[in-house]
Amino acid sequence: MTRDTSKREPILTARNLVKRYGRVVALDHTDFDLYPGEILAVIGDNGAGKSTLIKAISGAVVPDEGEIRLEGSPIHFTSPMDAREAGIETVYQNLALSPALSIADNMFMGREMRVPGFFGKYFRKLDRKAMERVAREKLNDLGLLTIQNINQAVETLSGGQRQGIAVARAAAFGSKVVIMDEPTAALGVKESRRVLELIKDVKARGLPIVLISHNMPHVFEVADRIHIHRLGRRHAVIDPKDFSMSDAVAIMTGAMEPPENAQAA
């Protein structure tokens, strides 16, 4: 049976979301619930609509119908910047990092700190010392101590270290929700392990996480609940403690009907 969430209020909800691309219905009156402090995995077969769902929540796609609420209040995102300003940070599969820029510059890309006073206000002079200090603090908070020089270019880092920078940036500025899109897809075993530990560290800091992944062992290791998306809708929500990976795949592909207490409303 699924974990009891009846006594808690979700921090992020979506109801009856619809998104059409011509004759293709990517979202078909789908629902979504994320509760405080949890890791919610979102899984689904290719073409199930899970990416469109996450894009709608993160502001990259505007739904044709339906409602999204954050902490009980309706929100209407028209861009990812709107979502960021509301406290929703996304770690994209391609990381969205600029390889030629430094770690500190990437951490503060789009929200650079400026020196106080005249030069910051009128000449937009950057406060590089402050950005370097905060970036180092955020990396240390997540145990990323292997990065010695905060000013080294991101292109000199390993895949796992780059993923760590992206996760640290999201954790640093995501005040409400962190969304992670396939965070271990292009990583080796050792680097994937480090990223999973980072995800647990972010959760320990109290931030709820939406994890999109095709890697079932990773999903079952870190997720508190699993949202199974099928044919554009939320098909079921299961507790990984009560179902096997084979069950999850069977429900996802339609080979097995979810038990009544796991079926989505």
N, C-alpha and C positions, 0 to 999 in steps of 0.2 A: 504494500500500500504506500501511497505517497506521504511524505512528511506533512504533519499537520501545520497548516499555515492559517487556520481559521481565526486565530486570536491575534494575528499580526496584520498590519496594513502594508500593502506593497508600496515601495518607493517610486516605482515606475510601472505604469500600466498602459496597455493599448487595447482598444475595443473596436471590433468590426472594421479593421483596416482593410481598405480595398485599393489596389494599384493595378491599373491596366496599361498595357503597351499595345495599342491597337486591339487586335482580337485576343491577344495573350493576356490572361489574368494571372499576374504574379502573386497577388495577395487577394484571397477570397474570403472577406469578412473574418479575418484572423484576430485572435486575442493574444495577449502577452502579459505576464506578471513577473516582476523582479522584486524580491523582498530584501529588506535591509540586511547587510552583513553576509549575504550568501554568494556562492558561486553558482550561477545558473548556466548550464551548458545548453547550447542550441545545436541540434543535429538534424540532418535531413539529407535525402538523396539529392543528386544534381538536378536542378530545375524545380526543387520543392518550394522555393520562394524564401528561404531563410536569409539569403543575402539581401533581398529587397526589404524584408522585415527589419533587419539591422540597419540598413541605410535609412529607412524611415525614422527609426528611433534616434539615429545619430545626425539627422538633418540633411543627409546627402540626397534623399528622395522625399518629395512631398506627396503624401497619400491623396488619392482621389476622394476617398470617403473615410469616415471613422474618426476616432479621438485618441489622443495620447495625453496622459497626465503624469506629471512629475510632482511627487509629494502631495498628491490630491488636486493640484491645480492644472487646468488645461494648458497645453503648450502648443505652439504652432511654429515649428522650425521651417525656415526657407533655405537654410544653408548650414553646413557643419559649424560655421562660426557661431550661429545662434545656439547650437547645442553646447559648444564649448563655453559660451558665456553663461549658460544655465548650469554648468558643472558636469557635463557629460563629455568625457574624453574617450577617444577611440585610438587603439593601436591597430593600424592597418597591416594587411599581410605583406605589403611592399615597404612597410615601416614609415614611409613618408619622411625620410631623412635626406638631407643634402650632403652627399659624401665629401665634398670639398671643404665644407665648413667644419668648424671645431665642435667638440662635444657641447661646450657651453652655448655656442651659437645655435646649435640644433635644439637644445633644451628650451631656449627662449624664442625660437623662431615664431614671428607673428605677435609676440608680446614682450618685446625687448624692454629692459629697464633703462630709464634715462637718468642722467645726473640731476640732482635737485637744483632748482634755481633757474637763472636766466638762460644758461647754455643748453640745459635740457629742454626747456620749454620752447625756446625760439630757434635754436640751432639743432635740436633733437640729438644732442650728443649722448652716446650710449654710456651707461655706467658699467663698464666691462668688469671691474673688480667685484662689484656686487653680484653680477650674473655668474661669475666664476665661483664666488663663495657659495651662493645658493645652489648652483649646480652640483658642486662638490658635496654639500650637505645632503642633497636629495639622493645622490648616488650612494653615499655612505649609509643613509637610512635603510637602503635596500641591500646593503652588503656588497655593493659593487666596488670592492677595494682593489681589484686587479687593474683598474684603470688609473695609471700613475699621473698622466698629464691631461688636465682638463681642457687644454688648448690644442690637443692633437686632433688631426682631421679624422672624421668618422670613417673615411675610406681606409684608414690604417688598422681598423678594428676587425676582430673576427665576427662571424655571423651572430654568435651568441652574445657578444658584447654589444653589437648594434641593437639587437633585440632588447637587451637590458636598458640601453639608453631610451628606446621608445617606451618601454614599460615605466621607467623612472619618470619620464616626462608626463605620461598619463597620470601616474600616481601623484605627482607633484601638483598638478593643476586640476585634476578631476575631483571636485569637491563632493559630488553626488554619486556618480556612476562611472565605472571604467568598462569599456567594451574592447574585447581582444579578438581579432579576426585571424584565425589559424596561426597563433603565435609560434608554434613549433614546426610548421610545415616544411621549412627549408633547412632545418638544423639537424646536426648529428645527435647521437645518443647523449653524450656528455653535455652538450650545450642545451639540448631539450630539457635535461634534468634541471639545469640551473634556472631555466625560464619557468618551469613548474614551481620551483622553490620561490621564485620572485612573485608568481601569482598568489601563492599561499601567504607570502609576506604582505602583499597588498591587501588581501582579505583580513589579515591580522590587524591591520591599521583601521579596519572598520568600513572599508569601501566595498560595496557590492560590485560583483563582476559578472558581465555577460561574456561567456567563452564560446566562440564558434569554432568547431573543430571536427575533422573527420577521423582523428586518432582516438579510437575507442578506449584503449588502455589509459591514455591521458585524461579523457573525459571521466572515466570511472574512478580515477585516482583522486581528482580534485573537486569534482562537482558535488554540490549538495542536492540539486535537483536537475533533471534533464528534460528540456522542452523538445519534443519530437515534432518536427514540421513535415507535413506531407500534403501534396497537392494544393499548396497555397494557404493551408490552414494549420492551426495548432491541433495536432492529431491526438497527442497525449502528453502528460507530464508525469514522469516516473522518478522514484527514489532509487539511486544506483545500489543502495543496500538491499533492495528487494527484488531486483531484476539482474539478469546476467547480460553480458555484452551481446550474446547471441539473441536474447530476447529483444534488446533495444534495436538491433539491426532488423529483426523480423518485423517488429512493429513499424519501423521506419519505412520498410519496403512494401508493407501490406501483406506479408506472408503470415502475420499473426495479428489478431485483433487485441487491442489493449484491454486489460480487465476494466470493469466498470468504474472502479474507484480511481483509475489512472486516466480515464477518458476525459478529454477536454470538453468543457461545456459548449 
